[in-house]
């Protein structure tokens, strides 16, 4: 459930930033990637503290702090891909 919420949030963020800056594609991409990264990592910590990241198999809460570097790298890559694809789509639709 959390992954779907973060994906939807990422698409909305990238869409809004690319829509507001249509001529600065790479600047909008980097801005939306950084925004997605910050909001996603913050959301993961919020979800962890509220108890939404509980394993169905073991019933234990996920420990994000121990793997923060890996999570940050993966979210950065994911955010960059979303930003590029949404920006390219909006550029194509506007043309």
N, C-alpha and C positions, 0 to 999 in steps of 0.2 A: 504494500500500500504506500509506504514511504517513497519508494522508487518512482511510482507513478505520479505522486504529488510533486516531487522534485523535477521530474521530466516536464510536466506541464508548466511548472514555474519557470523552468529554463527556456522553454519555447516562447512563453509570453514575454519574458525579459528580453530575449534576443529580438523578438518581433518589434517590441516597442522601441528599442534603441536603434535598430536598423531602419524603422519607419521614420523616426525623427531625424536621422542623419543619412539620407539616401546617397549623397555624393561622397561620403567619407567611409568607404566600405571597410578598409582595414582598421581604421580608428574605431569604428563602431563594433567591429568584431572583437578587438582587444578589450574595449570597454565592457561589452556584454559578457565576454569570457571572465573578466575579473569580477564583475557583479554576480554572475552565476556561481563562481567559486566561493566568494564570501558568503552569499546567502545560503548556499548548499551546506557548507561546513557549519555555519551557525545553526541551520535547521536541523542538521544531524545531532548536534549537541543538545538542542532543545528537545528533539524527539527522544533522545536517550534519557534526559533527565525527567521527562514526563512518563517514561515507561513504555513508549510505543515500539522500541527496538528490542523486544523480548523474543528469544528463539522459541519456535513452536516445539522443537524437539527436546531441548534441555530445560526450557523455562528460565534460562539465565539471561540477564541483560547484556547487550553487546558492549564490548570495551573498545571504543573508538580511539581513545587517547594513545593506546599502544601502537596503533597502526595509522597514525595521523598523516605521516609522510606519504604512505601509499594511497590513502584516501584522497589526499590533496592532489597528487599526481593524476590519479584516475579521473577525478572530478574536473581538473583543468583540461585534460584531453577531451572529455565528454562535452564540457562547456564550449571548447573551441570548435568541435565538430558541429554542435547544435548551432552555434553562432554563424559559422560559414554557410551551412545549409539553409538556415532561415534567411540570412542576408542574400544569398544567391537566389532563393525563391522569390523574395520580395523585389529584388532587382529585376528579375524576369517578368514578374507580374506587372510592375510599374511601367515597363517598356512597351 
